[in-house]
Amino acid sequence: MLVTMKYAIVIPDGCADEPVAELGGRTPLQAARTPHMDRVAQLGVVGLADNVPATLTPASDVATLSLFGYDPLEVYTGRAPLEAAAMGIHLGPHDWAIRCNLVYVPDGHMRDFTAGHISTAEARELIQALQASLGGREVAGGVIEFHAGVQYRHILVWRGRGPESGLEQTRTQPPHDIPDRPVADYLPIGPARDWLVELMEASKPILAAQAVNQRRRETGHKPATQIWLWGQGQAPRLTPFAERYGPRGAIISAVDLVRGVGVLLGWHRIDVPGATGYLDTNYANKGKYAVEALGQFDLVCVHIEAPDEASHEGRAEAKVEALERIDEHIVGPLLEALPHYGYHRLLVEPDHRTTLHTRAHAHGPVPFAACGTGIQPDAATSYDELTAAAAPLRFQPGHTLMPWFLGLHRPPSA
């Protein structure tokens, strides 16, 4: 008889952190009331996984690939093409996708990489204005296109006629890692620098003239003062998850980057009403849709951006609240529903660390907790960084955790 297993993965993005004075010398995971995450630890095991190789930038693109069981050193080509996949943008062999943030830089400093968490509807108007003014322009031997995404996250595509764009040798900087710093110190470095900076500069008068920004200024909201270009890459080639590992998957996320990885892996994309990719996301709907998806798919992954956003804003209490809502509305319902399917496993793991102290992503291992059929419990009684650091289970590199979680490999020796 064929034995089937149900798997659920919960990704509280960027939740791994350091102790902070504001929380009494505790990390947000330690400070938050998370009985269901703690229950996962009690029923199973905790440990550490290092999802970001030292040679790559600590960010969700690299870390998510690793968490899903793919070696980023082999398959990673850049952040933007992963998001382009979620948006249905086809990239040809010589095309490049470039992440195009709407940002607020009023005084030469990166004051807000989200342009005041501009709405998707407002942002779409601005991106359409940029496409009307700059789209179709020939730049560095290629033609550019602007594509509207979600809130402040958008895509610029460079359609190349040949392999030479200068982008491969150019290094760009994520805007969320330079809060309140002078942007002149973090402009692109390399052969494509000039035309990337020229486009960023050209966006300023176009955006300033738009009615959307005029309304935002009049109502006390931050306008989008320019675009910020970064995270460029070409289309990656990924072996479908079902072909590589077996289970048929579904992805729930409000972030195009994570959805894009899922789409490229052949997972079904589930869009949840009220999911925003911010602290105000509809946690309960995410949990409800995840539980329902268990009936159709072997593996369901729920990604929640809120803890990462709280860290980028330096808001410790907001991060604690986000973790508590993830625990109540997502981990709890999944923990209750999975046993009804018989054989099952549940994994809780952030993609990377995002510290409140720096308000930026950081290298280093992240804690995970896993329980379910065939996982022998260890001595852990809670899920947090300190408990995980004391446990013997380690996955280095992090992409080796997935085959273990799926029951394909034995755990590494301590």
N, C-alpha and C positions, 0 to 999 in steps of 0.2 A: 504494500500500500504506500502511495506517495504521501510523505509527510510535508505539510506546508507550514511555514513560519510567518508570522506577522511582525514587522519591525516598525518602530517609530523613533524618530530623531528630533530632538528639540534643540535649537541653536539660539541661546540668548546672546546675541551678537555683542562682543566686546565686554562681557560681564566680568572676566578675570581682571583683578586689580590688585592694588597694594593697600595696606592699612593706612587709614587717614584719620587725622585728629578730629575732624568733624563728626566722625562716627565712633569716637571713643577708642581710637587705635585699632579699629576693626576694618576689614574689607567690606564692601557692600554685600557680598554673599554671606559673610558672617553676621552682619547687622540685620539682614532681611529675615523675615519670618517665612521660611520655605519648608513647611512640613512634608510636602509631596516630594520635593527634590531630596530631602533628607531620607524619606522613605525609600526612594530609589537606591540611595547609598546603603541603607540598612538591609535591603533585600538582595543587594548585589555587591558591586565593588566600586572603588574609586581609584583614581590614578592620574597621571599626567600624560599629555600628548603635546609634542612640539610640532605645530602645523606650518611654521614659516622657516624655511632654510635661511641660514645666516646671510647668504648672498642675495636674498630677495627682500623687497620692502614688506614690512609687516602690515598687511591689509587684507580685506575680506576676499579679494580675488584669489590671491595665492592661498590663503588659509582655507577657503571653502573647497577648492580643488583638493587640497590635502585631506581635509575632513571627510570628503566623499570617496577617498581611497585612490586618488591619482597623484603621482609624484609631480609636483609643480616644476621641478628642475627638468622634467622631460616634456611636459605638455603646456606649460604656461607661456602665452604670447603677449599678454597685456590685459588690462582691466576692461577697456572700452569694448573690445570685440565680444566679451561675455555679455555685456549689457545690450550690445547691438543684436545679439541672437534673441534675447527676450523681446526686443522691439520688432522682430521680424525683418531686420535689415540684412540683406544679402551682401556679403563681401567677396569680391572677386580675388583672383590670385595676386594682383598688385595693389589692392585697396587696403586702406588703413582706417580703422575707427579710432577716434580721439574723444576722450571724455570732455564734455563742455559744461562746466558748472556756471550757473548764474550766481555771482558773488557780490558782496557789498564791501567796496574798498574806497571809502570816502576821503581818506587822507594819506594814501600810499601804504596803508597797513591792512592786512586781512582781518577786518572787523567781524565779518560773518560769512562763512563759506556757503551758507544756505540762502543768502539774500533775505534774511528775516523769515525763513521757512515760507517762501513765496508759494502760493497755491499753484496747482497744476494748470488750472485754467488761465491764470495770469501769465505763468511762464510760457504757455503755448503761444500766446499773443506775441511775446517778446521774441521767441525763437522764429516764429513766422516772419516777423519784421527783419530779423537778421538774414533769413533765407531770401527774402525779397530784395534786400540791399546787397548782400555779399554772396549768396548762393549762386552757383554756376560760374563763379570767378575762377580763372585759371591761376593756380598757385604752384610753383615748384614743379611744373610739368604734369600737374594733375588738376582735377576740378573738384571744388568743395561743395558739400551739402550739409545743411543743418536739419537735424531730426529732433523733434520734441519728445521728451520722456516724461518723468514724474517729478513734480515740484522743481527743485533746483538742478536735477540731474538730467543732462541731455547729451547728445552725441553729434560730433562733427565727423563726417566721412570725407576722406581724401580719395578720390577715384583716380588711380594711377594708370598711366599708359605704359609704364615700365617699372622695373624693380627699384629704381633710385628715387627715394623721397627725402632721404636724410633723416627720417624718423627713427630708423633702427639704431642709429648711433647717437640719438638725442635723449638726454635724461630730463624728465619732467618731475614736478613736485606736487603731491596731493595737497590741495588747499586746506583740508581739515587738519593737517599736521603742522600748520604755521599760524595758529591763532594769534591775532594781535601783533604779528611780526611784519616788518617792512617787506612788501612783495618784491621789491627790486633785488633783494638778496636771494630770491627763490625762483627766478625766471628760468626757462629752459636753457639747457647747456648742450651744445652740439650743433651739427650742420643745419638742422631745421629751426634753430633758435629764431632767426630773423623773421621768417614768415609766420611762425606761431605768435611771436610778440606783436607783429604788425596786425594780425587778426584780432588779438586781444585789445590793442589800442583802437582799431577801427570800430570795435563794438561799442565803445564808450559813447560817442555822440548819437549813435543810432538808438541805444537803449535810453539815453537821457531824454530823447524827444518823444518817447512813447507815452500814450495816455495812461497806460497801466502804472508806470513809474510815477507819473504826475499825481495820480490818485493815491498811491502809496505814501508819497511824501506829504500830501495834504492831510492824510488820516494818521500820520505819525508812525507809519511803517517804514522799514528800511527798503529803499529801492534796490533793484539790481543795477549796479553801476557799470559792470563789464562782464565778459566771459573769462573763464580761466581754463586753459587747455592743458590736459595731462592724461596719463594712463593709456597712451596709444598702443595699438597692437594690430596684428593681422589675425585672420580667422584661425582658430586652433583646430586641431584634429584630435577628437576624443573618441575612444572606443565606447560605444553605448554601455551604460551601466548593466543592463540586463544581459548583454553579451559577455561582459567581463565578470560579473558577479552572480547573476541569476535573477534576483528579485526585480519585479516591475515597480517603478517608483512614481511618486507624485510629490510636487513641491508647492508649498504655501509660503509666499513671501510678498511683501509690498515693494521690495527693492529689485530693480531690473537686473542688477549684477547677479544676485543669487538666483533669481528666476532664470537668467540667461545660462548659468552653469547647468541648472536642471534641464532646461530645454536641450542643450548640447549633449547631455547624457541620455536623452530620450525619455525623460520623465514627463508626466502630464502636469501641466500648469493649472493650478486651482487659484482663481482670483476670489478673494474674500471681501464682501461688502464692509466698508469701514476700516479696512487695513490701510494705514497711511505711511508706514515707514518712520513714524515718529512716536513720541511719548503718548500721544492721544489715540494710538491705534486701537482697534476693536479686538481686545484680547479674547473676549468670550466667543466672538464669531470665529476667530482662528482656531480655538479649541474645538468648537462645534464642528467646523468643516473638516478638521483633522480626524476626529472620531468617525464622522460619516465616511471619509475616504478610506478608512481601514476596510470597509466592506468591499471595495473595488480593487484595491492595490495591495501588493505584498509589503511595500515600504512607503511610509508617509513621513515627509520631513517638513517641520514647521520652523521657519526662521523669523526671529523678532529683532528688529533693529533698535528698539527703544533704549536698552542699556548702553549701547554704543553712543547714541545721540546724547544721553545724559552725561556721559564722560566727556564728550567733546565740548559740552557747555559747562563743565566743572560743577555739576549739580549732584552732590552726593545723595541727598534725600530723594531726589527724583529717580536716581538709579536704583535705590533700595525699593522704592514703590514699584518701579517697572518689574523688578525681579519677583516681588510678591504677587503681582498680577499675573505674570507668566506662570508662576507656581500654581496659583489658584485656578486660573481659567484654561491652562493648556496642559501642564504636566499632570495635574490632578485628574482631569477627565480622561486623558490617555492611560494613565496608570490604572484607572478603574475599568476602562473599556477593553484593554488588551487581553486580560485573562479569559474573556468570553470567547476568544478565538482559539483557545488551547495554547499551542506552542507560540511563544512571543518573546520579544526583547525590546527594551527601551533604553535609549541613550540620551543623556543630557550633556552637551558639550558646547562651549563657545568656540568661535573660529580662532580668535586671537585675543590678546590683552589690549585693553584701552584704559589707561590710567587717568584718574581724576586729577592727579598732581600735574601731569604734563598736558592733559586734554588731548592726547594723541595716542596713536597705536604704538605698540612696543613688541619687540621680540621676546621670546621666552615661552616656556610650556604653559598650557592651560589645564585646569582641572576638568575631569569628566566623571560621570557616574553612570553605571550601566547595570541593569538587572534583567532577569527573565530566565527562560528555559535554558538549562545547562550552565548557567553562570553561578558558580559556587560563591556564597557570600564571604566577604572578608570581615574584619573587625570594625569597619567604619560605621559611625552612627550619624554623620552629618556630611553634607556636600559643601565644601568650601576649599579655598586654596591651601590652608594649613593642613587640613585632613588629607587632601590629595598628595601634598608634598611628603607626608609621613608614610604614605602607602608604598608598597614595593612595585606596583604595576606601572611600567613606563613604556611609551611608544615613541621611539626616536629612530627614524623620522615619523611624523604624525600620520602619514598616509597608510602606515601599516596597521592602524587601529581598525579601519573599516573591515578588512577581511577577518580580523579576530571577532568583531562585533557580529558579523554575519555567520560566525561559527565555522569559517573555512580554515582558520589557522589557530594553533595553540597560542596562548599568551606568551610574550617574551619572558625570559627568566629574569628574576629580580637582580 
